[in-house]
Amino acid sequence: MSIQRHDVGARMSKAVVHGNTVYLAGIVADAAKGKSVTEQTKDILAQIDGLLAKAGTDKTKLLTANIWITDMATFGEMNAVWDTWVSAGNTPARATVEAKLAAPDYKVEIMVVAAR
């Protein structure tokens, strides 16, 4: 079975496809870096939509999601954005934990796995 990589960098690929499974790296805010949890979550989910499309799938085929937030007090704020984005009836298995992220400007990081 072949392996396809998308948005390949020196340290990691943002998406890896093996068979009919698409694995995304942990995605952090790009345009919304340093902004609110709401803005960062919107930015991240837009990136995820683009990466899934590049890999030949979409959010209706999500299998799992791992979400890291820097302050559990913002859980509701992140969920408000997530709930409007996620496909009703196609919600993935999901975990959300509080964690210190790679840089202080990042408040949310999301990693997903999807079927094709």
A tleap script that builds the chain and sets N, CA, C and O, in Angstrom:
source leaprc.protein.ff14SB
mol = sequence {
  NMET SER ILE GLN ARG HIE ASP VAL GLY ALA
  ARG MET SER LYS ALA VAL VAL HIE GLY ASN
  THR VAL TYR LEU ALA GLY ILE VAL ALA ASP
  ALA ALA LYS GLY LYS SER VAL THR GLU GLN
  THR LYS ASP ILE LEU ALA GLN ILE ASP GLY
  LEU LEU ALA LYS ALA GLY THR ASP LYS THR
  LYS LEU LEU THR ALA ASN ILE TRP ILE THR
  ASP MET ALA THR PHE GLY GLU MET ASN ALA
  VAL TRP ASP THR TRP VAL SER ALA GLY ASN
  THR PRO ALA ARG ALA THR VAL GLU ALA LYS
  LEU ALA ALA PRO ASP TYR LYS VAL GLU ILE
  MET VAL VAL ALA ALA CARG
}
set mol.1.N position { 0.834 -1.168 0.000 }
set mol.1.CA position { 0.000 0.000 0.000 }
set mol.1.C position { 0.887 1.242 0.000 }
set mol.1.O position { 1.859 1.319 0.751 }
set mol.2.N position { 0.552 2.192 -0.829 }
set mol.2.CA position { 1.368 3.398 -0.915 }
set mol.2.C position { 1.040 4.374 0.220 }
set mol.2.O position { -0.013 4.306 0.853 }
set mol.3.N position { 1.982 5.273 0.442 }
set mol.3.CA position { 1.803 6.343 1.422 }
set mol.3.C position { 1.924 7.661 0.685 }
set mol.3.O position { 2.887 7.884 -0.049 }
set mol.4.N position { 0.949 8.533 0.878 }
set mol.4.CA position { 0.980 9.882 0.288 }
set mol.4.C position { 1.145 10.882 1.419 }
set mol.4.O position { 0.549 10.732 2.486 }
set mol.5.N position { 1.959 11.904 1.178 }
set mol.5.CA position { 2.173 12.949 2.179 }
set mol.5.C position { 1.818 14.301 1.573 }
set mol.5.O position { 2.123 14.574 0.412 }
set mol.6.N position { 1.171 15.141 2.372 }
set mol.6.CA position { 0.770 16.480 1.937 }
set mol.6.C position { 1.354 17.522 2.877 }
set mol.6.O position { 1.470 17.299 4.082 }
set mol.7.N position { 1.719 18.665 2.305 }
set mol.7.CA position { 2.322 19.755 3.079 }
set mol.7.C position { 3.504 19.228 3.896 }
set mol.7.O position { 3.548 19.339 5.122 }
set mol.8.N position { 4.447 18.657 3.168 }
set mol.8.CA position { 5.619 18.028 3.778 }
set mol.8.C position { 6.618 19.095 4.206 }
set mol.8.O position { 6.950 19.996 3.435 }
set mol.9.N position { 7.087 18.986 5.427 }
set mol.9.CA position { 8.119 19.878 5.937 }
set mol.9.C position { 9.312 19.074 6.399 }
set mol.9.O position { 9.316 17.846 6.311 }
set mol.10.N position { 10.317 19.760 6.888 }
set mol.10.CA position { 11.539 19.096 7.362 }
set mol.10.C position { 11.258 18.246 8.599 }
set mol.10.O position { 11.899 17.215 8.801 }
set mol.11.N position { 10.306 18.674 9.425 }
set mol.11.CA position { 10.027 17.974 10.685 }
set mol.11.C position { 8.812 17.069 10.603 }
set mol.11.O position { 8.769 16.025 11.254 }
set mol.12.N position { 7.815 17.462 9.802 }
set mol.12.CA position { 6.567 16.695 9.762 }
set mol.12.C position { 5.785 16.994 8.502 }
set mol.12.O position { 6.020 18.000 7.832 }
set mol.13.N position { 4.856 16.115 8.189 }
set mol.13.CA position { 3.875 16.344 7.132 }
set mol.13.C position { 2.573 16.709 7.823 }
set mol.13.O position { 2.253 16.153 8.873 }
set mol.14.N position { 1.817 17.638 7.244 }
set mol.14.CA position { 0.545 18.010 7.861 }
set mol.14.C position { -0.514 16.935 7.654 }
set mol.14.O position { -1.442 16.818 8.455 }
set mol.15.N position { -0.382 16.142 6.579 }
set mol.15.CA position { -1.333 15.053 6.324 }
set mol.15.C position { -0.595 13.871 5.715 }
set mol.15.O position { 0.283 14.036 4.868 }
set mol.16.N position { -0.967 12.680 6.161 }
set mol.16.CA position { -0.408 11.443 5.617 }
set mol.16.C position { -1.581 10.518 5.309 }
set mol.16.O position { -2.466 10.313 6.139 }
set mol.17.N position { -1.567 9.964 4.093 }
set mol.17.CA position { -2.626 9.044 3.671 }
set mol.17.C position { -2.015 7.666 3.495 }
set mol.17.O position { -1.026 7.499 2.782 }
set mol.18.N position { -2.613 6.679 4.152 }
set mol.18.CA position { -2.198 5.290 4.010 }
set mol.18.C position { -3.466 4.481 3.785 }
set mol.18.O position { -4.336 4.422 4.654 }
set mol.19.N position { -3.567 3.864 2.626 }
set mol.19.CA position { -4.795 3.145 2.289 }
set mol.19.C position { -5.951 4.125 2.235 }
set mol.19.O position { -5.879 5.142 1.545 }
set mol.20.N position { -6.999 3.826 2.951 }
set mol.20.CA position { -8.169 4.704 2.985 }
set mol.20.C position { -8.276 5.492 4.286 }
set mol.20.O position { -9.368 5.890 4.694 }
set mol.21.N position { -7.127 5.713 4.937 }
set mol.21.CA position { -7.116 6.473 6.186 }
set mol.21.C position { -6.233 7.704 6.026 }
set mol.21.O position { -5.129 7.633 5.486 }
set mol.22.N position { -6.742 8.826 6.505 }
set mol.22.CA position { -6.026 10.105 6.434 }
set mol.22.C position { -5.696 10.532 7.862 }
set mol.22.O position { -6.582 10.661 8.708 }
set mol.23.N position { -4.424 10.746 8.110 }
set mol.23.CA position { -3.941 11.164 9.423 }
set mol.23.C position { -3.462 12.604 9.328 }
set mol.23.O position { -2.588 12.907 8.516 }
set mol.24.N position { -4.011 13.490 10.134 }
set mol.24.CA position { -3.539 14.863 10.177 }
set mol.24.C position { -2.660 15.070 11.400 }
set mol.24.O position { -2.904 14.498 12.462 }
set mol.25.N position { -1.640 15.890 11.234 }
set mol.25.CA position { -0.800 16.293 12.360 }
set mol.25.C position { -1.624 17.210 13.255 }
set mol.25.O position { -2.719 17.629 12.879 }
set mol.26.N position { -1.109 17.518 14.418 }
set mol.26.CA position { -1.757 18.507 15.257 }
set mol.26.C position { -1.707 19.855 14.543 }
set mol.26.O position { -0.633 20.336 14.183 }
set mol.27.N position { -2.864 20.453 14.343 }
set mol.27.CA position { -2.956 21.720 13.611 }
set mol.27.C position { -3.184 22.849 14.608 }
set mol.27.O position { -4.051 22.759 15.477 }
set mol.28.N position { -2.396 23.910 14.472 }
set mol.28.CA position { -2.548 25.099 15.299 }
set mol.28.C position { -2.923 26.278 14.413 }
set mol.28.O position { -2.845 26.202 13.187 }
set mol.29.N position { -3.328 27.359 15.047 }
set mol.29.CA position { -3.751 28.550 14.308 }
set mol.29.C position { -2.608 29.101 13.464 }
set mol.29.O position { -1.443 29.064 13.861 }
set mol.30.N position { -2.963 29.604 12.312 }
set mol.30.CA position { -1.996 30.248 11.425 }
set mol.30.C position { -2.316 31.746 11.419 }
set mol.30.O position { -1.604 32.540 12.033 }
set mol.31.N position { -3.378 32.119 10.729 }
set mol.31.CA position { -3.779 33.525 10.651 }
set mol.31.C position { -4.234 34.073 12.006 }
set mol.31.O position { -4.101 35.268 12.268 }
set mol.32.N position { -4.771 33.203 12.868 }
set mol.32.CA position { -5.312 33.648 14.158 }
set mol.32.C position { -4.344 33.431 15.318 }
set mol.32.O position { -4.750 33.498 16.478 }
set mol.33.N position { -3.092 33.176 15.027 }
set mol.33.CA position { -2.099 32.957 16.088 }
set mol.33.C position { -2.121 34.149 17.052 }
set mol.33.O position { -2.039 35.302 16.629 }
set mol.34.N position { -2.231 33.856 18.346 }
set mol.34.CA position { -2.247 34.911 19.348 }
set mol.34.C position { -3.620 35.510 19.616 }
set mol.34.O position { -3.773 36.335 20.517 }
set mol.35.N position { -4.620 35.102 18.840 }
set mol.35.CA position { -5.974 35.635 19.009 }
set mol.35.C position { -6.781 34.752 19.960 }
set mol.35.O position { -6.223 33.861 20.600 }
set mol.36.N position { -8.067 34.989 20.054 }
set mol.36.CA position { -8.944 34.276 20.982 }
set mol.36.C position { -9.074 32.794 20.626 }
set mol.36.O position { -8.747 32.375 19.516 }
set mol.37.N position { -9.554 32.021 21.587 }
set mol.37.CA position { -9.820 30.599 21.358 }
set mol.37.C position { -10.834 30.438 20.221 }
set mol.37.O position { -10.692 29.540 19.391 }
set mol.38.N position { -11.835 31.285 20.179 }
set mol.38.CA position { -12.832 31.231 19.102 }
set mol.38.C position { -12.167 31.408 17.743 }
set mol.38.O position { -12.385 30.607 16.834 }
set mol.39.N position { -11.358 32.451 17.603 }
set mol.39.CA position { -10.695 32.714 16.316 }
set mol.39.C position { -9.705 31.615 15.962 }
set mol.39.O position { -9.624 31.206 14.804 }
set mol.40.N position { -8.953 31.134 16.940 }
set mol.40.CA position { -7.996 30.066 16.664 }
set mol.40.C position { -8.709 28.790 16.248 }
set mol.40.O position { -8.263 28.110 15.324 }
set mol.41.N position { -9.803 28.455 16.911 }
set mol.41.CA position { -10.537 27.236 16.555 }
set mol.41.C position { -11.094 27.343 15.139 }
set mol.41.O position { -11.012 26.381 14.375 }
set mol.42.N position { -11.657 28.490 14.774 }
set mol.42.CA position { -12.154 28.694 13.401 }
set mol.42.C position { -11.034 28.522 12.383 }
set mol.42.O position { -11.214 27.856 11.364 }
set mol.43.N position { -9.891 29.115 12.655 }
set mol.43.CA position { -8.722 29.033 11.774 }
set mol.43.C position { -8.285 27.577 11.608 }
set mol.43.O position { -8.053 27.117 10.490 }
set mol.44.N position { -8.175 26.862 12.717 }
set mol.44.CA position { -7.731 25.465 12.686 }
set mol.44.C position { -8.709 24.595 11.898 }
set mol.44.O position { -8.290 23.778 11.078 }
set mol.45.N position { -9.994 24.763 12.139 }
set mol.45.CA position { -10.993 23.935 11.445 }
set mol.45.C position { -11.015 24.228 9.950 }
set mol.45.O position { -11.247 23.322 9.150 }
set mol.46.N position { -10.778 25.478 9.560 }
set mol.46.CA position { -10.667 25.810 8.131 }
set mol.46.C position { -9.451 25.115 7.515 }
set mol.46.O position { -9.519 24.605 6.397 }
set mol.47.N position { -8.341 25.100 8.253 }
set mol.47.CA position { -7.154 24.381 7.766 }
set mol.47.C position { -7.431 22.890 7.627 }
set mol.47.O position { -7.022 22.259 6.651 }
set mol.48.N position { -8.128 22.335 8.612 }
set mol.48.CA position { -8.468 20.910 8.569 }
set mol.48.C position { -9.335 20.610 7.353 }
set mol.48.O position { -9.108 19.613 6.667 }
set mol.49.N position { -10.329 21.458 7.075 }
set mol.49.CA position { -11.159 21.276 5.876 }
set mol.49.C position { -10.288 21.223 4.622 }
set mol.49.O position { -10.484 20.361 3.765 }
set mol.50.N position { -9.334 22.135 4.513 }
set mol.50.CA position { -8.457 22.176 3.341 }
set mol.50.C position { -7.562 20.961 3.225 }
set mol.50.O position { -7.389 20.415 2.135 }
set mol.51.N position { -6.993 20.534 4.335 }
set mol.51.CA position { -6.117 19.358 4.316 }
set mol.51.C position { -6.892 18.085 4.004 }
set mol.51.O position { -6.411 17.232 3.258 }
set mol.52.N position { -8.084 17.950 4.569 }
set mol.52.CA position { -8.900 16.775 4.259 }
set mol.52.C position { -9.284 16.760 2.782 }
set mol.52.O position { -9.260 15.705 2.148 }
set mol.53.N position { -9.637 17.912 2.232 }
set mol.53.CA position { -9.984 17.995 0.804 }
set mol.53.C position { -8.792 17.593 -0.064 }
set mol.53.O position { -8.950 16.857 -1.039 }
set mol.54.N position { -7.607 18.074 0.290 }
set mol.54.CA position { -6.389 17.715 -0.444 }
set mol.54.C position { -6.157 16.213 -0.446 }
set mol.54.O position { -5.641 15.651 -1.412 }
set mol.55.N position { -6.546 15.569 0.651 }
set mol.55.CA position { -6.349 14.124 0.801 }
set mol.55.C position { -7.522 13.313 0.251 }
set mol.55.O position { -7.507 12.084 0.307 }
set mol.56.N position { -8.530 13.994 -0.277 }
set mol.56.CA position { -9.645 13.286 -0.912 }
set mol.56.C position { -10.769 12.892 0.024 }
set mol.56.O position { -11.458 11.903 -0.225 }
set mol.57.N position { -10.969 13.649 1.105 }
set mol.57.CA position { -12.043 13.339 2.041 }
set mol.57.C position { -12.603 14.631 2.625 }
set mol.57.O position { -12.281 15.723 2.157 }
set mol.58.N position { -13.439 14.501 3.644 }
set mol.58.CA position { -13.994 15.686 4.301 }
set mol.58.C position { -14.426 15.349 5.722 }
set mol.58.O position { -14.307 14.206 6.163 }
set mol.59.N position { -14.923 16.343 6.426 }
set mol.59.CA position { -15.252 16.186 7.850 }
set mol.59.C position { -16.383 15.201 8.116 }
set mol.59.O position { -16.556 14.776 9.258 }
set mol.60.N position { -17.150 14.828 7.117 }
set mol.60.CA position { -18.207 13.830 7.325 }
set mol.60.C position { -17.628 12.442 7.566 }
set mol.60.O position { -18.337 11.533 7.998 }
set mol.61.N position { -16.335 12.283 7.283 }
set mol.61.CA position { -15.689 10.980 7.426 }
set mol.61.C position { -14.675 10.952 8.571 }
set mol.61.O position { -13.806 10.081 8.616 }
set mol.62.N position { -14.791 11.909 9.496 }
set mol.62.CA position { -13.891 11.914 10.648 }
set mol.62.C position { -14.087 10.655 11.483 }
set mol.62.O position { -15.216 10.220 11.710 }
set mol.63.N position { -12.985 10.077 11.935 }
set mol.63.CA position { -13.012 8.912 12.813 }
set mol.63.C position { -12.703 9.318 14.249 }
set mol.63.O position { -13.423 8.949 15.177 }
set mol.64.N position { -11.628 10.080 14.421 }
set mol.64.CA position { -11.226 10.524 15.752 }
set mol.64.C position { -10.777 11.978 15.706 }
set mol.64.O position { -10.387 12.495 14.659 }
set mol.65.N position { -10.840 12.624 16.865 }
set mol.65.CA position { -10.305 13.977 17.034 }
set mol.65.C position { -9.682 14.076 18.419 }
set mol.65.O position { -10.275 13.650 19.410 }
set mol.66.N position { -8.501 14.632 18.476 }
set mol.66.CA position { -7.834 14.942 19.742 }
set mol.66.C position { -7.665 16.450 19.791 }
set mol.66.O position { -7.137 17.053 18.857 }
set mol.67.N position { -8.112 17.055 20.875 }
set mol.67.CA position { -8.050 18.506 21.016 }
set mol.67.C position { -7.296 18.843 22.286 }
set mol.67.O position { -7.569 18.299 23.356 }
set mol.68.N position { -6.346 19.749 22.149 }
set mol.68.CA position { -5.608 20.254 23.297 }
set mol.68.C position { -5.923 21.728 23.431 }
set mol.68.O position { -5.851 22.469 22.451 }
set mol.69.N position { -6.274 22.167 24.638 }
set mol.69.CA position { -6.488 23.581 24.910 }
set mol.69.C position { -5.636 23.961 26.125 }
set mol.69.O position { -5.396 23.137 27.007 }
set mol.70.N position { -5.189 25.199 26.158 }
set mol.70.CA position { -4.281 25.615 27.230 }
set mol.70.C position { -5.004 25.940 28.525 }
set mol.70.O position { -4.374 26.014 29.580 }
set mol.71.N position { -6.316 26.135 28.464 }
set mol.71.CA position { -7.075 26.477 29.667 }
set mol.71.C position { -8.463 25.855 29.567 }
set mol.71.O position { -9.254 26.239 28.706 }
set mol.72.N position { -8.759 24.906 30.431 }
set mol.72.CA position { -10.047 24.214 30.381 }
set mol.72.C position { -11.221 25.186 30.587 }
set mol.72.O position { -12.362 24.846 30.272 }
set mol.73.N position { -10.957 26.369 31.103 }
set mol.73.CA position { -12.008 27.386 31.237 }
set mol.73.C position { -12.524 27.836 29.871 }
set mol.73.O position { -13.607 28.414 29.783 }
set mol.74.N position { -11.762 27.578 28.804 }
set mol.74.CA position { -12.176 27.961 27.449 }
set mol.74.C position { -12.817 26.803 26.681 }
set mol.74.O position { -13.075 26.912 25.482 }
set mol.75.N position { -13.070 25.699 27.381 }
set mol.75.CA position { -13.665 24.513 26.758 }
set mol.75.C position { -14.978 24.847 26.060 }
set mol.75.O position { -15.190 24.419 24.926 }
set mol.76.N position { -15.862 25.598 26.706 }
set mol.76.CA position { -17.143 25.978 26.118 }
set mol.76.C position { -16.982 26.858 24.888 }
set mol.76.O position { -17.720 26.718 23.913 }
set mol.77.N position { -16.023 27.754 24.939 }
set mol.77.CA position { -15.751 28.649 23.802 }
set mol.77.C position { -15.301 27.844 22.585 }
set mol.77.O position { -15.776 28.068 21.471 }
set mol.78.N position { -14.381 26.905 22.807 }
set mol.78.CA position { -13.912 26.047 21.712 }
set mol.78.C position { -15.060 25.192 21.193 }
set mol.78.O position { -15.235 25.062 19.981 }
set mol.79.N position { -15.848 24.604 22.102 }
set mol.79.CA position { -16.965 23.748 21.700 }
set mol.79.C position { -18.024 24.496 20.899 }
set mol.79.O position { -18.650 23.910 20.016 }
set mol.80.N position { -18.237 25.771 21.186 }
set mol.80.CA position { -19.222 26.557 20.435 }
set mol.80.C position { -18.854 26.601 18.958 }
set mol.80.O position { -19.729 26.524 18.095 }
set mol.81.N position { -17.572 26.724 18.667 }
set mol.81.CA position { -17.111 26.737 17.270 }
set mol.81.C position { -17.156 25.321 16.703 }
set mol.81.O position { -17.648 25.111 15.594 }
set mol.82.N position { -16.650 24.357 17.454 }
set mol.82.CA position { -16.641 22.952 17.018 }
set mol.82.C position { -18.049 22.490 16.652 }
set mol.82.O position { -18.259 21.883 15.601 }
set mol.83.N position { -19.017 22.784 17.532 }
set mol.83.CA position { -20.388 22.300 17.341 }
set mol.83.C position { -21.036 22.839 16.072 }
set mol.83.O position { -21.873 22.156 15.481 }
set mol.84.N position { -20.677 24.036 15.640 }
set mol.84.CA position { -21.241 24.573 14.393 }
set mol.84.C position { -20.514 24.017 13.166 }
set mol.84.O position { -21.051 24.045 12.059 }
set mol.85.N position { -19.299 23.516 13.364 }
set mol.85.CA position { -18.498 22.998 12.247 }
set mol.85.C position { -18.709 21.508 12.009 }
set mol.85.O position { -18.849 21.085 10.862 }
set mol.86.N position { -18.734 20.712 13.061 }
set mol.86.CA position { -18.773 19.262 12.916 }
set mol.86.C position { -20.065 18.827 12.212 }
set mol.86.O position { -21.118 19.440 12.393 }
set mol.87.N position { -19.971 17.774 11.418 }
set mol.87.CA position { -21.114 17.280 10.648 }
set mol.87.C position { -22.071 16.496 11.548 }
set mol.87.O position { -21.699 15.469 12.116 }
set mol.88.N position { -23.292 16.984 11.670 }
set mol.88.CA position { -24.300 16.319 12.508 }
set mol.88.C position { -24.486 14.872 12.065 }
set mol.88.O position { -24.628 14.591 10.875 }
set mol.89.N position { -24.484 13.969 13.020 }
set mol.89.CA position { -24.646 12.553 12.717 }
set mol.89.C position { -23.362 11.865 12.316 }
set mol.89.O position { -23.336 10.644 12.163 }
set mol.90.N position { -22.283 12.635 12.141 }
set mol.90.CA position { -20.985 12.084 11.745 }
set mol.90.C position { -19.888 12.496 12.720 }
set mol.90.O position { -18.729 12.637 12.331 }
set mol.91.N position { -20.249 12.688 13.972 }
set mol.91.CA position { -19.264 13.148 14.944 }
set mol.91.C position { -18.244 12.050 15.244 }
set mol.91.O position { -18.600 10.876 15.354 }
set mol.92.N position { -16.976 12.439 15.376 }
set mol.92.CA position { -15.923 11.450 15.632 }
set mol.92.C position { -15.827 11.083 17.103 }
set mol.92.O position { -16.396 11.760 17.960 }
set mol.93.N position { -15.117 10.027 17.385 }
set mol.93.CA position { -14.683 9.772 18.760 }
set mol.93.C position { -13.726 10.917 19.086 }
set mol.93.O position { -12.886 11.274 18.260 }
set mol.94.N position { -13.846 11.499 20.291 }
set mol.94.CA position { -13.083 12.720 20.564 }
set mol.94.C position { -12.604 12.775 22.002 }
set mol.94.O position { -13.276 12.298 22.917 }
set mol.95.N position { -11.432 13.364 22.185 }
set mol.95.CA position { -10.900 13.645 23.509 }
set mol.95.C position { -10.418 15.088 23.521 }
set mol.95.O position { -9.878 15.580 22.530 }
set mol.96.N position { -10.617 15.757 24.644 }
set mol.96.CA position { -10.105 17.115 24.828 }
set mol.96.C position { -9.374 17.163 26.161 }
set mol.96.O position { -9.911 16.755 27.190 }
set mol.97.N position { -8.148 17.664 26.132 }
set mol.97.CA position { -7.354 17.780 27.348 }
set mol.97.C position { -6.728 19.160 27.449 }
set mol.97.O position { -6.515 19.841 26.446 }
set mol.98.N position { -6.438 19.558 28.682 }
set mol.98.CA position { -5.707 20.803 28.920 }
set mol.98.C position { -4.224 20.490 28.867 }
set mol.98.O position { -3.762 19.528 29.479 }
set mol.99.N position { -3.479 21.308 28.130 }
set mol.99.CA position { -2.043 21.072 27.992 }
set mol.99.C position { -1.324 22.368 27.649 }
set mol.99.O position { -1.918 23.298 27.104 }
set mol.100.N position { -0.065 22.415 27.969 }
set mol.100.CA position { 0.790 23.511 27.547 }
set mol.100.C position { 1.192 23.222 26.103 }
set mol.100.O position { 1.677 22.130 25.805 }
set mol.101.N position { 0.996 24.183 25.207 }
set mol.101.CA position { 1.310 23.974 23.787 }
set mol.101.C position { 2.703 24.513 23.462 }
set mol.101.O position { 3.368 25.088 24.323 }
set mol.102.N position { 3.137 24.326 22.222 }
set mol.102.CA position { 4.514 24.612 21.811 }
set mol.102.C position { 4.927 26.079 21.961 }
set mol.102.O position { 6.105 26.367 22.168 }
set mol.103.N position { 3.982 26.998 21.859 }
set mol.103.CA position { 4.287 28.422 21.981 }
set mol.103.C position { 3.135 29.116 22.698 }
set mol.103.O position { 1.987 28.694 22.556 }
set mol.104.N position { 3.409 30.157 23.457 }
set mol.104.CA position { 2.360 30.827 24.239 }
set mol.104.C position { 1.228 31.432 23.392 }
set mol.104.O position { 0.123 31.623 23.899 }
set mol.105.N position { 1.484 31.730 22.130 }
set mol.105.CA position { 0.439 32.293 21.257 }
set mol.105.C position { -0.598 31.263 20.841 }
set mol.105.O position { -1.671 31.630 20.360 }
set mol.106.N position { -0.300 29.985 21.016 }
set mol.106.CA position { -1.238 28.930 20.651 }
set mol.106.C position { -2.100 28.570 21.855 }
set mol.106.O position { -1.590 28.298 22.942 }
set mol.107.N position { -3.420 28.573 21.643 }
set mol.107.CA position { -4.358 28.240 22.713 }
set mol.107.C position { -5.107 26.946 22.439 }
set mol.107.O position { -5.698 26.359 23.345 }
set mol.108.N position { -5.081 26.500 21.173 }
set mol.108.CA position { -5.807 25.308 20.744 }
set mol.108.C position { -4.957 24.552 19.727 }
set mol.108.O position { -4.279 25.160 18.898 }
set mol.109.N position { -4.998 23.234 19.796 }
set mol.109.CA position { -4.377 22.381 18.774 }
set mol.109.C position { -5.341 21.214 18.546 }
set mol.109.O position { -5.865 20.631 19.495 }
set mol.110.N position { -5.566 20.885 17.274 }
set mol.110.CA position { -6.504 19.809 16.941 }
set mol.110.C position { -5.850 18.853 15.949 }
set mol.110.O position { -5.225 19.264 14.971 }
set mol.111.N position { -6.014 17.575 16.234 }
set mol.111.CA position { -5.486 16.500 15.382 }
set mol.111.C position { -6.642 15.553 15.066 }
set mol.111.O position { -7.368 15.137 15.968 }
set mol.112.N position { -6.814 15.211 13.783 }
set mol.112.CA position { -7.904 14.322 13.397 }
set mol.112.C position { -7.403 13.181 12.526 }
set mol.112.O position { -6.343 13.259 11.905 }
set mol.113.N position { -8.196 12.123 12.501 }
set mol.113.CA position { -8.012 11.001 11.593 }
set mol.113.C position { -9.339 10.823 10.879 }
set mol.113.O position { -10.398 10.893 11.502 }
set mol.114.N position { -9.284 10.592 9.568 }
set mol.114.CA position { -10.508 10.443 8.771 }
set mol.114.C position { -10.371 9.292 7.790 }
set mol.114.O position { -9.267 8.912 7.401 }
set mol.115.N position { -11.511 8.748 7.400 }
set mol.115.CA position { -11.556 7.740 6.333 }
set mol.115.C position { -11.650 8.478 5.003 }
set mol.115.O position { -12.019 9.651 4.955 }
set mol.116.N position { -11.312 7.772 3.923 }
set mol.116.CA position { -11.484 8.368 2.574 }
set mol.116.C position { -12.664 7.747 1.908 }
set mol.116.O position { -12.988 8.098 0.774 }
savepdb mol mol.pdb
quit
